[in-house]
Each structure stands twice: as structure tokens, then as C-alpha cells.
Amino acid sequence: MRRAYLLVPFAAYLLIGPARSSRTAAQEPAASALAEPTKKAETGSLKVCLRLEDETAFSGVADVRVIPDEGYEVVGEPGDTPSDVVFYGIATGKYHVEVSAPGFLTVRLSAILETSNQQKTVFVVMKPRPATKASALLVKPLELPTIPEAKTSPKLEAPPKTETEMGKMPGAKEKVLPVDEHVACPTEQVLKATGENVREFVNSMEKFTATELVEHYAIDKSGERKGPDKRKFEYVVVVGRDRTGAFWLEEYRNGSTDHEQFPAHLATLGLPAIVLLFHPDFAADFNFQCEGLVRDEGREYWQVRFEQRKDRPPRIESYRVGGMSFPVYLRGRAWIDPGKAQVVWLESELAEPIPQIELTEQHQKIEYTGVKFASTGQEIWLPQTAEVYAERRGKKYYRKHSFGDFRLFNVDTAQNLKTPNGSYSISNLTDGDVTCELIVTPVEGLAVGPITLRFVVPARGSVVKTVGPRKDVNLAVEAVRSAKFVHSGGTGAVKVDADLPRETTLDVIPAGPQDKP
């Protein structure tokens, strides 16, 4: 019996105000400027920093205006971060600051520049706009539309008003979302800000572990759910890049990549990573249209439609059946927080069936949440739930993945987790960085020599190096004969674990002061 595996591999400023990006220049003749070299010193600067109510940076699209009591509006330019705008070369006096953003209340305040050369910073707290009847001016059903094939990236036409397929998913409720047609969506800026946050999400994926609960239900002909078959896993994600620069993703459950751990021997892999379609490396593969600002349960979101372009090969998701891979063309919607530019939830379906494997339906819903880690104060947006409904060969199933108990992958967790199969795990037990060199020697007879990896393990941090084709160590696991690990720390500075065939060996060598890797 052939097994079917759902795979989601890695192939790998946000506008604040209108174009007010040039500094104010002194309008003096050249001779006067030379005669009075200190003239510019009579001006100062005003920096406006946008924050949300939870004190995090505002990452949405906003218009920031600064107007003096008398005279013309001041021109600003982006600051060091997307949530800051700086107004240079302004004279002393009183200024009025006005900030507006879709989904947020307009705020006005005053700032006084008292002395020349002063650099004044004003923090503005952005408050979400409360629910009003005026926000539901136009009601559209939540449908997953058919979008015409495109050779380029034209503007998507208005979708037909069909019922949502997501409403068929057992346990998922159909939503009718209000769309405020009086609020224009700045599509380019929304996609750019979201893409940068997804890039940060990728960078953080190798830094956390979680507990995962999988609930699997078979669905009979009447549509009733049977079960559930439940499984609980210790979930670890390892991310890297191959020699071409493309991403790869490896998921470990209870330290293993064995697909037979899943209920019904049907593996669903990488579902939380579908948000990668917004990543700058993947976004060109899709057509996007921001439909507008919508409200759900008292909160507002940008509603963005997407569909895989037919003139580009799918790289986000595929099925593997009988040793062959079948790419999936996706379409759907995502709902994006207008202040944080984070994907809060995402729904997708097949843009077209895959007859070769008799896959006729697939609907997915992934919800994300911001997880703040007390140890570092860092907030990372991680998957909270992932649901999938599918029909293949006339059989239907529904599966829900729930993630919780998130932890940063540091020394403490590394010592309590089983090392993933086919990998070396290095934990730094000291308060300083450790420079390392891992030399892996293959078995005799292979036309390849030892493979050397050089890297740094940060203080009190951990690094995992995986073995396999196109992985860190580009060898089949069974082709490893031995390994030598040399590091710049002293004896006991690092803890090294390996999960490889029993006939392999691993030597850990602290380098001397004159012989550091």
C-alpha cells in the first residue's frame, strides 16, 4: 500500500506617510552659506515613534504629518526602523503632529522644539478603532474564488460570490466578514511589511520547540466524524539553506522524522509554514489582491487574496506518493493585523485537483499567535492551530494540529530533548561564544572526502547540524563513518550529542590556546 505524505518544503518599510523623504535644505546663496557656516546649527530635528498599546513597534501603514503653528508642513523621512519618521532641519517653535492609519484612531498632539540643535523624540500610541456600524458598509461572503490564469501579475478581477469551501471543514465555522469599501488598501506596502515579518518568522523557526497535539478524524459518507485518533509529540523545527541558497525544513516529532508516527499512516508536514508564500523569496510565485479592511470579533484586518501563478512552478506545498512528488497549486485568503503586519490566520484550498493521486479536495486553515518569551522579552509569531480537510480516492478526513508550551531552543531545552535522528546537537554551557569545527568522514569507497563545517555556538545557546542529502552534512546518514568536533572552549565547555548509526564514532576535542578552529 502506497503511503501519501503532504510536504511543505522550503525552496527559498513599510510606508509611513506619503513621499516626504527629502531633508529641508537651507535656501541661502552659496556666498552667504560660506560666510555663515553655523547657520544650519539653528535648527533641530523631531523624531516621531509609533507604538502599539502593548508597547511594541507599529508595523502597519501610517500617514505622519508635522505642521508648525505658522508656515508650511514639514517634510519627513523614514527613521532607523519602519515605525519611526524623522523631520530634520526644523526651527524652534510649536508643531502639531497628526498620525492616521487604517483601522486606528487618528491622533493629534503638540510638540515644542525649545532650543536650536535639539533632537526631540515624540512617542505616539496607536489605538485600534472601536467597532461601529459604519465599519460594515459592505458585506461579502468569505469565498475562495477562481482567479484567471496570468502570465504576469495583473490586478485580480472581483471574485464571484460563491459559498466558502472552508465552511465544509468539520469544526470550522463559516464567517461573513464586513469589508469597508471607504478604506483603500495600500497593497504594495501591506505585502512588503508582511513579507519582512515572515522573513523574521523563518529566522526564528529554528529557535523554538513546542508540544503538538494531533487529532485525526475519518469522515463517513454522511459527513459524520469518526474518532478521534489522537497523538502527542515533542515538536522541533530545524531550518537551513542548501548550496544553492534555497531553504530546507526538517520537522522532528519525539526526535524522529518517521512518517508512520501519524494517525492512519498519513503524514501532514510543514503546514504552519504555508505563510511562507508572503516571504520575499516566494511572493513572486503568487498573484495577490488586498480586498480591504474587514472586522472580525471586534478586531480589524487586511483581507488579502492569493493564488499560485500558473507560469511558475509551485514551491510551497507538494504531495509525495510512491516515491514521486506532486506539486500543489494553492489559492485562498490571509487576514493580516494592520498594526503589526503579521498574518493572524490563513485559509487555502486546491486551485485545481491532482488527478494522478486522486486528490479532489483539500482545505486548510492555520492560525498564528504572538508568543512572548519571558527569558528574552522577544515576541515571535508562531502557529497556534493548523486544520486540514481532504478528500482522496473517495475517502475524507479532517485533522487538527494544536501547538502549545512554546520554548526557545536553548541549553535548558536541548538537554531535555532527544537529539533529532541523523544529527549532531551542540550546546554551549558557557557565557561566551564558542568557535567550532565539525569534520565528518564518510565510509570508504565513496568518491567524496571529509566534510568540514565551521560555525559559532552563541553563549548559552545550541546549534543542530543535520546529516542528509542537501543538508548541513551532505551525506546519507548511513554513509557517515566518523566525526571529529573541535571547539575553542575548555574541557566541559560544550555538550555534544549525536544520533547516527551505531558504528560511527565522535571525538570531541577542546582546542588549545594556540590551536583554535
Secondary structure, DSSP 8 states (H G I E B T S, - for coil): ---EEEE--------BSSS--S-------HHHHHH-TTGGGG-EEEEEEEEETTS-B--S-BEEEEEESSS--B--EE-SSTTEEEEEEE-SEEEEEEEE-TTB--EEEEEEE-STT-EEEEEEEE-B----GGG-SEEEE---------SS------------GGGGSTT----EEEEETTS---HHHHHHHHHHHHHHHHHHGGGEEEEEEEEEEEE-TTS-EEEEEEEEEEEEEEEEE-TTS-EEEEEEETTB--GGGSGGG-EE-SGGGGGGGGSTTTGGGEEEEEEEEEEETTEEEEEEEEEE-TTS---S-EEEETTEEEE--EEEEEEE-TTT--EEEEEEEESS-BGGGTEEEEEEEEEEEEEE-TTT--EEEEEEEEEEEEEETTEEEEEEEEEEEEEE-SHHHHHHS---TTEEEEEE-SSS-EEEEEEEEE-TT-S---EEEEEEE-TT-EEEEEBSTTSSB-S-GGGEEEEEEEESS-TTSEEEEEES-TT-EEEEEE--TT---
